[in-house]
């Protein structure tokens, strides 16, 4: 596809993957700020939280991606820092951001579940745009197929195999996140309890991401029990936790 968005000079160019990730961050922050204002939460605290979440998510997603392609990073350790070349693991970034986010929210006394509801749609729209960047760069490519919507990469700098029709798994993921984003916008206006939007997001994402994994063709770390990929196993655990939390939070408080 188009791993390079455009050239300005021989030594300066805009990487398509980095551009879409940056756009995802910008749109995500904007949506989170507006939602905080809508429900009467401090938008400045949300902005500060976004900073910590973004830094920790990038660090965690990159660090967890390294074991999936050890040869590349062994040959060139500085490649770890070149995130604009693609290679961010969602679950690694999510867990890192969750830990740092909890620490920050507790330190400034932000309501954890209500804040999580504010942030969930932003994560979905951010990944919608980020996965478009994956598509153009060839990262996270799919298995070979002969379907009418198969994509064939021809650019020599593509991260996907060249000249082979592949499942556009990046687009599957992108539009899946857009669908989830729409569902969350609906739920947040009619939610019954704090945390509902966040846990519904995690449930929907974990299930749909595990299904899309079936069509992935890029290198995957060894399957667990030769059945589930690491992402599918993580998705199963998170989906189970989300179901338990939704059931627990929806219960009316017990009377003394």
N, C-alpha and C positions, 0 to 999 in steps of 0.2 A: 504494500500500500504506500503510505507516505510517512516514513519514520522522521523525515525532516520537513517541518512545516514550510519554511522558506529560508533562503540564504540572504544575508545582508552583505556579507563579504566572505572572503576565503576563510578567515579565521573566526567568523561569528555566524551562528545560525540558531534558529529556534527549533528545538526538538518537539515533535508533535505530542509525544507522551507527556513530557513535562508541562506543555501548554495546557493540556486538558486536565491534568492533575491540579495545576494552579487554578484553573477556572472552577474546578470542583470545590477547592478550598474557599475561594472568594464567594461563590454562590452559597455554600454551606454556612459560612459565617454570617452572611447577610440574612439568610432565612432564620438562623438561630436568634440573631439580635431582634428581628421583627417579632418573633414569637415571644421572646422575653418581654418585650414592650407590651404585647397584646394581653398577656396574663398578669402583668404587674410585677415582674421580677426585674432585678437590676441588670440592664443590658451591658453595663461596664464589666460586671463580674463574669457575665457570659463571654464577653470578648477576651478577658484574661484566661478564662477556662479554655477557650478555643485555642489559644496559643499553646498552652501546655499539652492539650490533646493532640494537636497537629505534630508538634515536635516528638512526643512520645510515640505516636502512631507511625511516623516515618522511621524512627529508630527501630521500633519493634518489628515492623513489617520487613524492613531490610535485613535485620539480624536473623529473623526466622527464615528468610528466603535463601540466605547463603548456603545452608546445608543441602538445598535442592540442586545446586550446581557447583559442587565443591571444586571441580577441575578449573573452572573459569576463574574463581577467586584465588585459587592457589597459584595459578600462573601470573595473575596480576592482582595483588591484594588491594591496590588503589581502586579497583573496579567496585569495591564495596561502597565507596563514596559516590559513585556515578549513578545516582538513582534516576537521572534523566534518561538512562539507557533502558529503563524498565526493570522490573523485578521487585515487587512489593507483595508480601504475603498478608492477606487481609486479616486472618485470625491472629497472627503474631502482633500486628499493629493494633487490633481491637483489644487484645488482652493487655498490652502495654498501656494503651490509652485509658482503659478501664481502671487499672491500678493507680496511675498518676492522677486521673480525674477524681477518684474517690479520696485520695490524699488531699488534693487541693480543695474539694468541696467541704470536706470535714474541717480543714484548717480555717476556711473563711465562713463556715457555718451556712453553707448553701443547702437548701432542701434537696437531698440526693435524688429521690424518685421523680420529683417534679422537674428537676434540671435534666434528668435523663430523658424525660418526655420531650423537653425542648430540643435536645440535641439529636434525637433519633431521626427525624426527617432530613436533617442536614447531612447525616452520615449517608443516607440512601441517595440523596441527590448528588453528593460528592462522589460516590462510587459510580453512579450513572455516567458522569462525565469522565471519571478516571478510566473506566473500562473502554470508553471510546478511544482514549489514548492508547490503551493496550491493542485495540483493533488496528489502528493505523501503524503502530510500531511492529506488530506481529507477535507481541508478547502474549503468553497464556493462550496459545493457539489450540485449535481443536484436532480431532482425529481426521484421517482421510475419509472422504465420503463422495458420493456421486449425486447428491441432492441438487435441485435447481438453484438453491441459494448458497451453494458452496462458494468459498472464496479461494482464489489462487494468488499467492504473493509472487511478485516478480522483481521487486526492488532488491538490489544486492545487499543493502544494509538492513533488510528485514530480519527480525528475530525468529520468524517462522520459516519452515522449509520452503524453498522456492520451486514454483512450477507444479505444485501438487494441490488438488482441490481439497479444502479442509472445511470442517464445521466452523462457522464463525462464532465460537463459544464466547468471545468477548462481547459480541452483540447480544447473545443470549443473556449474559450477565448484566449488560448495560440496561437493556429494556426490562429485565426482571426488576432491577433496582428502581427504575422509573415507575413501574407498576406498584411496587411496595411503597414508594414515596406518595403516590396518589392515595393508597389505602390509609396511610398514616395521617395524611391531611384530613381525611374524613373522620377517622377515629378520634383525633385530638379534640375535635369540636364536640364530641358526644361521649367522651371518656367518663367512666364511672369511678375511677380511682387513680391516684398518682402511680405512675410506673406502668400503666396499661399500654401506652404508646410504645415505650421502650421494649417491653417484653414481647409485644406483638411483632415489633420489628425483628427482634432476635429470632423469634419462632419462624416467621415467614422466610427470613434470609437463610437460616440454617437449613431448612427443608429444601428450598429451591436451589440453593448453592450446591447441596449434596447431589441433587438430580443433575444439574449442569456438569458436575464433575465427571459424570459418565462419558461425556463427549470430549473431554480434554485430551489433547495429544502430546502436550509438552512433557518434559521429564517430571516424573512424580517419584518422591521418595518411596521406598518399599512399602507395599500395602500391609496393613495390620491384619494378621491371620489370612493373608492373601485374598481378602474380601473388600475391606474398606481402605480408601486412601486416608492420609492423615487429616485432610480437610473434611472428609466425610465423617470420620470418627469424632473430630472436634464439633462438627455440625450436629451430630446425634446427641452428644453430651449437652451442648448449648440448647438444643430444642427441648430436651427433657427438663433442663433447669427452667426454661421459659414457661413450660406448661405448669410445672409445680408452682412457680412464682405467681402466675396469673390466677391459678386456683386459690392460692393462699391469700393474695391481696384482694380478691373479689369478695371474700367472706366478710360479712358485717362484723364489726368489732364486738367481742363478747361483753355482755353486761356484767357488772360486778354484783 
